[in-house]
Amino acid sequence: MRLIMPDAGAQRYGECAATPAADYAVCMRATMRDVASRAGVSPKTVSNVINGVVFVRPETRERVEQVMAELDYVPNLSARGLRNGRSGVLALALPHLSTQYSAETVGAFVEVAHSRGWAIQVEETGAEPTREIELLSRARAHLVDGLILNPITLEDSVIAQARNLPPLVLIGEVEQSLVDLVGVDSRASAYEMTRHLIERGCRRIAVVGSPASEFQTATSRQRTEGYRDAVREEGLPLDAELEIGCGDWTAAGAASAFSAFLDGGGAVPDAVFCFTDTMAIGVLNVLWRHGLRVPENVRVAGFDNTVDSPYAVPPLTTVTFDRRELAKLAIERLEQRLADESLEPVRTRVPYRLVVRESTGR
């Protein structure tokens, strides 16, 4: 049950006491005016805090958010929609929802969206442009107010062909100048991880997740280029055999691809850089089955710093970035675009860093 304090609405409190029990909770729900009164600000300021489009001083925002929590205030999205013609819903579409990274990303977006008064509709595109087309249609029909998409390539995304796009922000690695983009610099971070392995004495470094004939994504291309940049800089030879393609970015897919590499006569590398932590788990398993110790015989690194990576055996070295910050920057930019669709597209980078653990040697 949501209750308001008597000083924020004593008259309504008395009125609600006489209502039927089934309607009591609805009657006692705090309003924006209640929050404004308790926080000592105007209802407009409360609205600005919720919508996040107009700047509010940090101390004022903190005070309003504290009162909202105390009163268990939930924005009335349906009423807001009637006033401004919006649904209060943003759509988030990821290529696949089954991975640990996707689960953590969805969780971050839901948390940030809720704190800013939005509901999130989660979709899986399966890397199929037709599903993106459906989402664009929903946005144009005002069933959702804006879209956050994570296409795997520009060529396979509807944004390359569509015109008069609805409010839209991309996350991920697809480089383009058509719409706003928020993401990590995959090329630079892959370069740094490869440099880390070289500095550990590795000279024959394999990568798992390199572009395969059936699976060439923007992520795989950029991380492979970052790897090549570091290898070239060190004056080491680029060996195409060490660039192991993987059409299924899962632990099973990586295990299958790396097993095929070893079983096909590939010499054991000094290190394996996997383009996701999930794939690194599969590679660790293959190395264990072949009697190879990590990091004594082979060093292993991943990417994404998923919640399971510190508990791998051994704990996994990886690239980390704040997924909540990614969600915050993407939603803020979408809110700005909803307020002014004429804004020029911008590219926003989320900071990253290496987390060095036992899999590459302390």
C-alpha positions as CSV (number, residue, x, y, z in Angstrom):
1,M,0.0,0.0,0.0
2,R,1.3,3.5,-0.8
3,L,0.6,6.1,1.9
4,I,1.1,9.8,2.0
5,M,1.9,11.7,5.2
6,P,-0.8,13.8,6.6
7,D,1.2,17.0,6.2
8,A,1.3,16.4,2.4
9,G,-2.3,15.7,2.0
10,A,-4.3,15.7,5.2
11,Q,-7.6,16.4,3.5
12,R,-7.3,13.5,1.1
13,Y,-6.2,11.3,4.0
14,G,-9.5,11.9,5.7
15,E,-11.4,11.4,2.6
16,C,-9.7,8.2,1.8
17,A,-10.5,6.7,5.2
18,A,-14.1,6.5,4.1
19,T,-13.5,4.8,0.9
20,P,-14.0,1.0,0.3
21,A,-11.0,-1.1,1.2
22,A,-10.4,-2.1,-2.4
23,D,-10.0,1.5,-3.5
24,Y,-8.0,2.7,-0.4
25,A,-4.5,2.1,-1.8
26,V,-5.4,3.9,-5.1
27,C,-6.9,6.9,-3.2
28,M,-3.8,7.2,-0.9
29,R,-1.2,7.2,-3.7
30,A,1.1,10.2,-3.5
31,T,0.9,12.8,-6.2
32,M,3.4,15.0,-7.8
33,R,2.0,17.9,-5.7
34,D,2.6,15.9,-2.5
35,V,6.2,15.4,-3.5
36,A,6.7,19.1,-4.4
37,S,5.2,20.2,-1.0
38,R,7.3,17.8,1.0
39,A,10.5,18.8,-0.9
40,G,9.8,22.5,-0.9
41,V,9.9,22.9,-4.7
42,S,7.3,23.5,-7.4
43,P,5.5,20.6,-9.2
44,K,7.3,21.7,-12.3
45,T,10.7,21.0,-10.7
46,V,9.5,17.5,-9.7
47,S,8.4,17.0,-13.3
48,N,11.8,18.1,-14.5
49,V,13.5,15.6,-12.1
50,I,11.3,12.8,-13.4
51,N,11.7,13.6,-17.1
52,G,15.4,14.4,-17.0
53,V,15.2,16.8,-19.9
54,V,15.7,20.1,-18.1
55,F,18.7,20.6,-15.9
56,V,18.0,20.5,-12.1
57,R,20.7,21.3,-9.5
58,P,22.1,18.1,-8.1
59,E,21.2,19.0,-4.5
60,T,17.6,19.7,-5.6
61,R,17.4,16.5,-7.6
62,E,18.7,14.5,-4.6
63,R,16.1,16.1,-2.2
64,V,13.2,15.4,-4.7
65,E,14.3,11.9,-5.3
66,Q,14.6,11.3,-1.5
67,V,11.0,12.5,-1.0
68,M,9.8,10.4,-3.9
69,A,11.3,7.3,-2.2
70,E,9.8,8.3,1.2
71,L,6.4,8.7,-0.3
72,D,6.8,5.7,-2.6
73,Y,5.8,8.0,-5.4
74,V,5.2,6.4,-8.9
75,P,4.7,8.8,-11.8
76,N,1.3,8.5,-13.4
77,L,2.4,7.5,-16.9
78,S,-1.1,7.2,-18.3
79,A,-2.0,10.7,-17.2
80,R,1.2,12.1,-18.5
81,G,0.5,10.3,-21.8
82,L,-2.9,12.0,-22.1
83,R,-1.3,15.4,-21.6
84,N,1.7,15.1,-24.0
85,G,0.6,12.3,-26.4
86,R,3.2,9.9,-25.1
87,S,3.1,6.4,-23.7
88,G,5.8,6.6,-21.1
89,V,7.4,3.5,-22.6
90,L,10.8,3.1,-24.2
91,A,11.7,0.0,-26.2
92,L,15.1,-1.7,-25.7
93,A,16.1,-4.2,-28.4
94,L,19.1,-6.5,-28.1
95,P,20.2,-9.1,-30.6
96,H,20.0,-11.9,-28.1
97,L,18.6,-12.0,-24.5
98,S,20.1,-15.4,-23.4
99,T,23.6,-14.3,-22.5
100,Q,24.8,-13.1,-19.2
101,Y,25.9,-9.7,-20.7
102,S,22.4,-9.2,-22.1
103,A,20.7,-10.0,-18.8
104,E,23.0,-7.5,-17.0
105,T,22.4,-4.8,-19.6
106,V,18.6,-5.2,-19.5
107,G,18.8,-5.0,-15.7
108,A,20.7,-1.7,-15.9
109,F,18.3,-0.2,-18.4
110,V,15.3,-1.1,-16.4
111,E,16.8,0.3,-13.2
112,V,17.8,3.6,-14.8
113,A,14.5,4.0,-16.7
114,H,12.4,3.3,-13.6
115,S,14.3,6.0,-11.7
116,R,13.5,8.5,-14.4
117,G,9.8,7.6,-14.7
118,W,9.9,5.4,-17.8
119,A,8.8,1.9,-18.4
120,I,11.0,-0.4,-20.6
121,Q,9.7,-2.8,-23.2
122,V,12.4,-5.4,-23.9
123,E,12.7,-7.0,-27.3
124,E,15.0,-9.5,-29.0
125,T,15.8,-8.8,-32.6
126,G,17.7,-12.0,-33.3
127,A,19.8,-9.8,-35.6
128,E,16.9,-9.7,-38.1
129,P,16.0,-6.4,-39.7
130,T,12.3,-7.4,-39.9
131,R,12.1,-7.2,-36.1
132,E,13.6,-3.7,-36.1
133,I,11.1,-2.7,-38.7
134,E,8.3,-3.8,-36.4
135,L,9.8,-1.7,-33.6
136,L,10.0,1.4,-35.8
137,S,6.3,0.9,-36.7
138,R,5.4,0.8,-33.0
139,A,7.3,4.0,-32.4
140,R,5.6,5.7,-35.3
141,A,2.3,4.6,-34.0
142,H,3.2,6.1,-30.6
143,L,2.9,2.7,-28.9
144,V,6.4,3.5,-27.6
145,D,8.0,6.9,-27.3
146,G,11.5,6.0,-28.4
147,L,13.9,3.2,-29.3
148,I,17.2,2.0,-28.0
149,L,18.6,-0.5,-30.5
150,N,21.8,-2.7,-30.5
151,P,22.2,-3.8,-34.1
152,I,25.1,-6.2,-34.9
153,T,26.0,-4.6,-38.2
154,L,25.0,-1.5,-40.1
155,E,24.3,-3.5,-43.2
156,D,21.8,-5.7,-41.5
157,S,20.1,-2.9,-39.6
158,V,16.9,-1.1,-40.8
159,I,18.4,2.3,-39.9
160,A,20.7,2.1,-43.0
161,Q,17.6,2.2,-45.3
162,A,14.9,3.9,-43.3
163,R,14.0,7.5,-43.5
164,N,12.1,9.8,-41.1
165,L,13.3,7.7,-38.1
166,P,11.5,8.1,-34.8
167,P,13.5,9.1,-31.7
168,L,16.2,6.5,-31.6
169,V,19.6,5.9,-29.9
170,L,22.0,3.0,-30.8
171,I,24.2,1.2,-28.3
172,G,27.1,-1.0,-29.2
173,E,29.7,-0.7,-31.9
174,V,28.0,0.0,-35.2
175,E,29.7,3.1,-36.5
176,Q,27.5,5.5,-38.5
177,S,26.5,9.1,-38.5
178,L,22.7,8.7,-39.0
179,V,21.6,8.5,-35.3
180,D,23.0,8.9,-31.8
181,L,25.4,6.2,-30.6
182,V,26.5,5.3,-27.0
183,G,29.0,2.6,-26.5
184,V,32.5,1.4,-25.5
185,D,35.5,1.9,-27.8
186,S,35.9,-1.8,-28.7
187,R,39.0,-1.2,-30.9
188,A,40.9,0.7,-28.2
189,S,40.0,-1.6,-25.4
190,A,40.9,-4.7,-27.4
191,Y,44.2,-3.1,-28.2
192,E,44.9,-2.5,-24.5
193,M,44.0,-6.1,-23.6
194,T,46.3,-7.4,-26.3
195,R,49.1,-5.1,-25.0
196,H,48.5,-6.5,-21.5
197,L,49.1,-10.0,-22.8
198,I,52.2,-8.9,-24.8
199,E,53.6,-7.3,-21.6
200,R,53.0,-10.6,-19.8
201,G,55.5,-12.2,-22.3
202,C,52.9,-13.6,-24.7
203,R,54.0,-13.6,-28.4
204,R,51.6,-16.1,-30.0
205,I,48.1,-14.7,-29.0
206,A,44.9,-16.2,-30.4
207,V,41.6,-14.4,-30.4
208,V,38.2,-16.2,-30.2
209,G,35.3,-14.2,-31.8
210,S,37.1,-12.9,-34.9
211,P,34.8,-12.4,-37.9
212,A,33.6,-15.7,-39.4
213,S,32.2,-16.1,-42.9
214,E,28.8,-16.6,-41.4
215,F,29.0,-14.2,-38.5
216,Q,30.7,-10.8,-39.1
217,T,29.6,-8.2,-36.6
218,A,30.7,-4.7,-35.9
219,T,31.9,-5.9,-32.5
220,S,34.0,-8.8,-33.9
221,R,35.5,-6.5,-36.5
222,Q,36.5,-3.7,-34.1
223,R,37.9,-6.0,-31.5
224,T,39.9,-7.9,-34.1
225,E,41.3,-4.6,-35.4
226,G,42.3,-3.6,-31.9
227,Y,44.1,-6.9,-31.5
228,R,45.9,-6.5,-34.8
229,D,46.9,-2.9,-34.0
230,A,48.8,-4.2,-30.9
231,V,50.4,-7.1,-32.6
232,R,51.7,-4.9,-35.5
233,E,52.9,-2.3,-33.1
234,E,55.0,-5.0,-31.3
235,G,56.4,-6.1,-34.6
236,L,54.9,-9.6,-34.3
237,P,53.6,-11.5,-37.3
238,L,49.9,-11.6,-37.9
239,D,48.8,-15.2,-38.2
240,A,45.3,-15.7,-39.7
241,E,45.2,-19.2,-38.0
242,L,45.1,-17.5,-34.6
243,E,42.0,-15.5,-35.5
244,I,39.4,-18.0,-34.6
245,G,35.9,-17.3,-35.9
246,C,32.9,-18.2,-33.8
247,G,29.4,-18.1,-35.2
248,D,27.8,-18.5,-31.8
249,W,29.0,-16.2,-29.0
250,T,28.2,-18.6,-26.2
251,A,30.4,-20.8,-24.0
252,A,29.4,-23.8,-26.1
253,G,30.1,-22.0,-29.3
254,A,33.5,-20.9,-28.2
255,A,34.4,-24.3,-26.8
256,S,33.5,-25.9,-30.1
257,A,35.5,-23.3,-32.2
258,F,38.6,-23.5,-29.9
259,S,38.5,-27.3,-29.8
260,A,38.4,-27.4,-33.6
261,F,41.5,-25.2,-33.7
262,L,43.4,-27.5,-31.3
263,D,42.2,-30.7,-32.9
264,G,43.1,-29.4,-36.3
265,G,46.7,-29.3,-35.4
266,G,46.9,-25.7,-34.2
267,A,49.9,-25.2,-31.8
268,V,48.9,-24.2,-28.3
269,P,49.1,-20.4,-28.1
270,D,50.7,-18.4,-25.4
271,A,47.4,-16.6,-24.7
272,V,43.8,-16.6,-25.8
273,F,41.8,-13.3,-25.9
274,C,38.1,-14.1,-26.0
275,F,35.7,-11.3,-27.1
276,T,33.3,-12.0,-24.3
277,D,33.6,-13.5,-20.8
278,T,31.0,-16.1,-21.8
279,M,33.2,-17.3,-24.6
280,A,36.2,-17.3,-22.2
281,I,34.4,-19.8,-19.9
282,G,34.1,-22.2,-22.9
283,V,37.8,-21.8,-23.7
284,L,38.8,-22.4,-20.1
285,N,36.9,-25.6,-20.2
286,V,38.7,-26.8,-23.3
287,L,42.1,-26.0,-21.9
288,W,41.2,-27.9,-18.7
289,R,40.1,-30.9,-20.8
290,H,43.4,-30.8,-22.7
291,G,45.4,-30.8,-19.4
292,L,46.6,-27.2,-19.9
293,R,46.9,-25.0,-16.9
294,V,45.9,-21.3,-16.8
295,P,47.9,-19.1,-16.6
296,E,51.0,-21.3,-16.3
297,N,50.6,-22.9,-19.8
298,V,48.1,-20.4,-21.5
299,R,46.9,-17.0,-20.3
300,V,43.2,-16.3,-21.0
301,A,41.3,-13.0,-21.1
302,G,37.7,-12.0,-21.7
303,F,35.6,-8.9,-22.2
304,D,32.5,-7.4,-20.4
305,N,33.3,-8.2,-16.7
306,T,30.1,-10.1,-16.2
307,V,29.1,-11.0,-12.6
308,D,30.4,-14.6,-13.1
309,S,33.9,-13.6,-14.3
310,P,35.5,-13.3,-10.8
311,Y,34.3,-16.8,-10.0
312,A,35.8,-18.5,-13.0
313,V,38.6,-20.9,-12.4
314,P,41.0,-19.1,-12.3
315,P,39.3,-15.7,-11.9
316,L,39.1,-14.0,-15.3
317,T,41.0,-11.0,-16.5
318,T,38.6,-8.9,-18.6
319,V,37.6,-5.4,-19.9
320,T,35.0,-3.7,-17.7
321,F,32.7,-0.7,-18.1
322,D,29.7,0.6,-16.2
323,R,26.5,-0.8,-17.8
324,R,24.4,1.5,-15.6
325,E,26.4,4.5,-17.0
326,L,25.8,3.1,-20.5
327,A,22.0,3.0,-19.8
328,K,22.0,6.4,-18.2
329,L,23.8,8.1,-21.1
330,A,21.6,6.3,-23.7
331,I,18.3,7.2,-21.9
332,E,19.4,10.8,-21.3
333,R,20.2,11.2,-25.0
334,L,16.9,9.7,-26.0
335,E,15.1,12.1,-23.6
336,Q,17.0,15.0,-25.2
337,R,16.0,13.8,-28.7
338,L,12.3,13.5,-27.6
339,A,12.5,17.1,-26.5
340,D,14.2,18.3,-29.7
341,E,14.3,15.9,-32.7
342,S,16.4,18.4,-34.7
343,L,19.5,17.7,-32.6
344,E,22.5,16.6,-34.6
345,P,23.6,12.9,-33.9
346,V,26.4,12.5,-31.4
347,R,28.7,9.6,-30.5
348,T,29.2,9.1,-26.7
349,R,31.9,6.8,-25.3
350,V,31.6,5.0,-22.0
351,P,34.8,4.7,-20.1
352,Y,36.4,1.3,-19.7
353,R,39.4,-0.3,-17.9
354,L,41.2,-3.6,-17.6
355,V,40.5,-5.8,-14.6
356,V,43.6,-8.0,-14.2
357,R,42.9,-11.3,-12.4
358,E,44.6,-14.6,-12.1
359,S,43.8,-15.9,-15.6
360,T,46.6,-13.8,-17.0
361,G,48.8,-13.9,-13.9
362,R,49.0,-11.3,-11.2
